[in-house]
C-alpha cells in the first residue's frame, strides 16, 4: 500500500524554510539624499548661528537637528552599514556649519556632540514609541510631539548650558531654556512636516482646488504673522487662533505644521530684531524666549486638533468601507437565497405534479387511501 494512504505512517514534514533577512543597503548605493541632508544641515547651522543667536552662543531658531532627525526616520531602518555613515555625515555637516560660523574648534566639537545626542534620541524614541512613523492619530501625535520632541533636547541643553556657563559665564537658565525651546520647536515643526508628508497627503494637495485653498490659507497666515510681529500697530492678533483652527480643519497635520513654521519664523525672528509684542519689559533673550513660549503653549496644541481630525476621517473612511462591504455581502446573500429557492422549488413542483396525477387516477387505479394521501401531498 502506498505510504500516502497508510495512516500508520507519520506525515512527512515540509522542507525547512529559511527566513529571508532584509538586505542591508550601503549608504553610497544611493548617496543623493544623505548628501543633500548634510548640505541642508550645514546651511541651517550657519544661518542659525549668524542670524538667530540670542543668548550668547545659543540660537533661538534651530532647524538643523529637526531636519537630520526627520530625514533619518524617513529613510527607515537599513542596518548599521547605512545608519552609521549617515550619522557621520550629519555630524560632519553640523561641525562644518559650526566652524563656518566662526565657533572655536573645541566648542564646535561640543556643539556637534550635543546635537548628535539629541538627534539619535529622537530617532530611537520615535522608532520605539511611534513605530508607524505617522501622526494621523492623537496618540501618535502626543507620543512624538510631547515625549520624543519635548524630552530629547533636555540632556543636550543641560550639557551645553552648563558648559557655556562654566567657560563663558553665560546665564545658565537662559541658555538652557533657549536651547530646549528652539531645538524642541525644530523637532516638532520639521518632524511633523516630514512625517505627515506621505504620498497620499501630497497627492491630495496636488489637486488644483486643494492647492489653491492651501496657498490662500497659508498666505493669510503669513500676512497676519508679519503684521502682528513686525511692530505695526494693527489689532489683528485675535484672528491667529481661528486661522490656525481653520488650517487644522482643512489642511490637517501637514498644513498645520507649515503654518506653525511660518509663525515661528515671524514671531521669534521679529523678537530677535526688537519688534513684536514683547519689546517692553523684556531683554533681547527674554523676548525670544517669550516668542518661543507663545508658539509652544499658544499655537502648538492645534497640531493635536489636526491629528484628531485626521483620525476621525480615517474612522469615517473605515466605516464607509465596512458599510459598502456589508451591502455587497447582503446582496450576495440575497442572490444565493434566490438561487437556492429556485433550485428547491423546481423538484418540489415536480413532486406536487406527480401527486396530482396520482390523485386523479392518471397513473393507474388508486384506492381511497391512496387518493387521500395524494390530496394531502398536493395541499402541503
C-alpha positions in Angstrom: 0.0 0.0 0.0 1.2 3.5 -0.8 2.7 5.5 2.1 0.3 8.3 1.2 -2.6 6.0 2.1 -1.0 4.3 5.1 -2.5 6.1 8.1 0.1 4.5 10.4 2.9 6.4 8.9 3.6 9.9 10.2 3.2 12.8 7.9 6.3 13.8 6.1 7.4 17.2 7.3 7.8 20.1 5.0 11.2 21.1 3.9 12.7 23.6 6.4 12.3 27.2 5.2 15.0 29.8 5.5 13.7 33.2 6.7 14.8 35.9 4.3 16.9 38.5 6.0 16.4 42.1 4.9 19.3 43.1 2.7 21.4 45.9 4.2 22.0 48.6 1.7 25.1 50.7 2.0 25.0 54.5 2.2 26.7 55.1 -1.1 24.3 52.9 -3.1 22.0 55.9 -3.1 24.1 58.9 -1.8 21.9 61.7 -3.0 19.6 62.0 0.0 22.4 61.8 2.6 24.5 64.4 0.7 21.5 66.8 0.3 20.7 66.3 4.0 24.2 67.1 5.0 24.2 70.2 2.9 20.9 71.3 4.3 22.1 70.8 7.9 25.2 72.8 7.3 23.2 75.7 5.8 20.7 75.7 8.7 23.5 75.7 11.2 25.3 78.6 9.6 22.1 80.6 9.2 21.1 80.0 12.8 24.4 80.9 14.3 24.8 84.0 12.1 21.3 85.4 12.4 19.4 83.7 15.3 21.8 83.9 18.3 20.2 85.5 21.3 21.8 84.0 24.5 25.5 84.2 23.8 26.2 81.3 21.5 22.8 79.6 21.7 20.4 80.3 18.8 16.7 80.8 19.3 15.8 79.2 16.0 17.3 75.8 15.3 16.1 73.5 12.5 19.3 71.6 11.7 18.6 68.8 14.2 15.0 68.5 13.2 15.9 68.2 9.5 18.5 65.5 10.3 16.1 63.5 12.5 13.2 63.5 10.1 15.2 62.5 7.1 16.9 59.8 9.2 13.4 58.5 10.2 12.0 58.6 6.7 15.0 56.7 5.3 13.9 53.7 7.6 15.9 51.2 9.4 18.5 50.0 6.9 21.0 48.5 9.3 24.3 49.7 10.8 26.0 49.7 7.4 23.8 52.5 6.3 23.0 54.4 9.5 26.5 54.7 10.9 27.8 56.6 7.8 24.6 58.6 7.7 25.2 59.7 11.3 28.8 60.5 10.5 27.7 62.7 7.5 25.2 64.6 9.7 27.9 65.2 12.3 30.2 66.4 9.6 27.5 68.8 8.4 27.0 70.2 11.9 30.7 70.5 12.5 31.2 72.3 9.2 28.4 74.8 10.0 29.8 75.5 13.4 33.3 76.2 12.0 31.9 78.3 9.1 30.0 80.4 11.6 33.2 81.2 13.5 33.0 79.0 16.6 36.3 77.7 18.1 37.2 74.1 17.3 36.7 72.8 20.9 33.3 74.5 21.2 32.3 73.2 17.7 33.1 69.7 18.8 30.9 70.1 21.9 28.0 71.6 20.0 28.3 68.8 17.4 28.2 66.1 20.0 25.2 67.6 21.8 23.3 67.9 18.5 24.0 64.3 17.6 23.0 63.1 21.0 19.5 64.7 20.7 19.1 63.6 17.1 19.8 60.0 18.0 17.5 60.2 21.0 14.7 61.5 18.7 15.3 58.7 16.2 15.4 56.0 18.8 12.4 57.4 20.7 10.3 57.8 17.6 11.1 54.2 16.4 10.2 52.9 19.8 7.0 54.9 20.6 5.7 55.7 17.1 6.8 52.6 15.1 4.4 53.5 12.2 6.0 57.0 12.0 2.6 58.5 11.3 1.0 61.5 13.1 -2.6 60.7 12.0 -3.9 60.0 15.5 -3.9 61.8 18.8 -2.0 59.0 20.5 0.9 59.1 17.9 1.0 62.9 17.9 1.2 63.1 21.7 4.0 60.4 21.8 6.1 62.2 19.2 5.4 65.8 20.0 5.4 65.7 23.8 7.6 62.8 24.7 10.1 62.4 21.9 10.5 66.0 20.7 9.9 67.6 24.1 12.3 65.4 26.2 15.1 64.6 23.7 16.7 68.1 23.7 16.9 68.2 27.6 20.2 66.3 28.1 21.9 68.3 25.4 20.5 71.6 26.8 21.8 70.7 30.3 25.2 69.8 28.9 25.7 72.8 26.8 24.2 75.4 29.1 26.4 74.1 31.9 29.5 74.2 29.6 28.7 77.7 28.4 28.0 78.9 32.0 31.3 77.5 33.2 33.5 78.5 30.3 31.9 81.8 29.1 29.9 82.9 32.1 26.5 82.8 30.2 23.3 82.7 32.3 22.5 79.0 32.8 18.7 79.2 32.8 18.5 81.5 29.7 20.9 79.3 27.8 19.1 76.1 28.9 15.6 77.4 28.1 16.6 78.9 24.7 18.3 75.7 23.6 15.5 73.5 24.8 12.7 75.6 23.3 14.4 76.2 19.9 15.5 72.6 19.4 12.2 71.2 20.5 10.4 73.5 18.1 12.7 72.3 15.3 11.9 68.7 16.1 8.2 69.4 16.3 7.7 71.6 13.2 10.1 69.8 10.8 9.3 66.4 12.3 5.5 66.9 11.9 6.0 68.3 8.4 8.3 65.4 7.3 6.3 62.5 8.9 2.9 63.8 7.7 4.1 64.4 4.1 3.0 60.9 3.0 2.4 60.3 -0.8 -1.3 60.2 -0.1 -1.3 63.6 1.6 1.0 65.1 -1.1 -1.3 63.8 -3.9 -4.3 65.4 -2.1 -2.6 68.8 -2.2 -1.6 68.3 -5.8 -5.2 68.8 -6.9 -5.7 72.4 -8.2 -8.6 73.3 -5.9 -6.9 71.9 -2.9 -3.6 73.6 -3.8 -5.3 77.0 -4.2 -7.1 76.6 -0.9 -3.8 75.7 0.9 -1.9 78.6 -0.7 -4.7 81.0 0.2 -4.9 79.9 3.9 -1.2 79.9 4.4 -0.8 83.2 2.6 -3.3 84.8 5.0 -1.4 83.3 8.0 1.8 84.7 6.6 0.3 88.2 6.2 -1.2 88.2 9.6 2.0 87.0 11.2 4.1 89.7 9.5 1.5 92.3 10.6 1.4 91.2 14.2 5.2 90.7 14.8 6.6 93.4 12.6 5.7 96.2 15.1 2.7 97.5 13.1 0.1 98.8 15.5 -2.8 96.9 13.9 -5.0 94.8 16.3 -5.2 91.6 14.3 -3.7 89.2 16.8 -7.1 87.8 17.7 -7.6 86.2 14.3 -4.5 83.9 14.6 -6.2 81.1 16.5 -9.2 81.0 14.2 -6.9 80.9 11.2 -4.9 78.0 12.8 -8.1 76.2 13.6 -9.3 76.6 10.0 -5.9 75.3 8.9 -6.2 72.2 11.2 -9.7 71.5 9.8 -8.9 72.0 6.1 -5.2 71.2 5.8 -4.7 68.7 8.6 -1.3 68.0 10.2 0.7 68.8 7.1 -0.7 72.2 6.6 -0.8 73.0 10.3 3.0 72.2 10.6 3.7 74.5 7.7 1.6 77.2 9.4 3.5 76.7 12.7 6.8 77.1 10.9 5.7 80.4 9.3 4.5 81.7 12.7 7.7 80.6 14.5 9.9 82.3 11.9 7.8 85.5 12.2 7.4 85.6 15.9 10.9 84.6 17.0 12.7 86.4 14.2 10.9 89.6 15.0 11.7 89.3 18.7 15.4 89.0 17.9 15.1 92.1 15.8 13.5 94.0 18.6 9.9 94.0 17.2 6.7 92.4 18.3 4.5 92.4 21.4 7.3 91.7 23.9 9.5 94.7 23.3 8.6 96.4 26.6 9.7 94.8 29.9 11.9 92.1 28.4 15.5 92.0 27.3 16.6 90.6 23.9 17.0 86.9 25.0 13.8 87.1 27.1 11.9 88.5 24.1 12.9 85.4 22.1 12.0 83.1 24.9 8.6 84.6 25.2 8.0 84.3 21.5 9.1 80.6 21.7 6.7 80.0 24.6 3.9 81.7 22.6 4.3 79.3 19.8 4.8 76.2 22.0 2.0 76.9 24.5 -0.4 79.0 22.4 -0.3 77.5 18.9 1.3 74.1 19.1 -1.8 72.4 20.6 -3.5 73.0 17.2 -1.4 70.1 15.9 -3.4 67.7 18.2 -6.6 69.1 16.8 -5.3 68.4 13.3 -4.3 64.8 14.3 -7.7 64.3 15.9 -9.5 65.3 12.7 -7.2 63.0 10.6 -8.1 60.2 13.0 -11.8 61.0 12.7 -11.5 61.0 8.9 -9.8 57.6 9.0 -12.5 56.2 11.1 -15.2 57.6 8.8 -13.4 56.1 5.8 -13.3 52.7 7.5 -17.0 52.9 8.4 -17.9 53.7 4.8 -15.8 50.8 3.6 -17.4 48.5 6.2 -20.9 49.6 5.1 -20.0 49.0 1.5 -18.7 45.5 2.2 -21.8 44.8 4.3 -24.1 45.9 1.5 -22.1 43.8 -1.0 -22.3 40.8 1.3 -26.1 41.3 1.8 -26.6 41.5 -2.0 -24.6 38.3 -2.5 -26.6 36.6 0.2 -29.9 37.6 -1.4 -28.7 36.2 -4.8 -27.7 33.0 -3.1 -31.0 32.6 -1.4 -32.9 33.3 -4.6 -30.8 30.7 -6.4 -31.4 28.1 -3.6 -35.1 28.8 -3.6 -35.3 28.3 -7.3 -33.4 25.0 -7.1 -35.7 23.8 -4.3 -38.8 24.9 -6.0 -38.3 23.0 -9.2 -38.2 19.4 -7.8 -41.0 20.2 -5.3 -43.2 21.4 -8.1 -42.5 18.1 -9.9 -43.4 16.1 -6.8 -46.7 18.1 -6.5 -47.5 17.5 -10.2 -46.9 13.7 -9.8 -49.2 13.7 -6.7 -51.9 15.5 -8.7 -51.7 12.9 -11.5 -51.8 10.1 -8.9 -54.9 11.6 -7.2 -56.8 11.9 -10.5 -56.0 8.3 -11.4 -54.0 9.2 -14.5 -51.1 6.9 -13.2 -53.5 3.9 -12.8 -56.2 2.8 -10.5 -55.9 4.1 -6.9 -57.6 3.2 -3.7 -59.4 5.6 -1.4 -56.5 5.7 1.0 -54.0 6.5 -1.9 -56.4 9.2 -3.1 -56.5 10.8 0.4 -52.6 10.6 0.6 -52.3 12.2 -2.8 -54.6 15.1 -1.9 -52.6 15.7 1.3 -49.4 15.8 -0.8 -50.9 18.3 -3.2 -52.2 20.6 -0.4 -49.0 20.6 1.5 
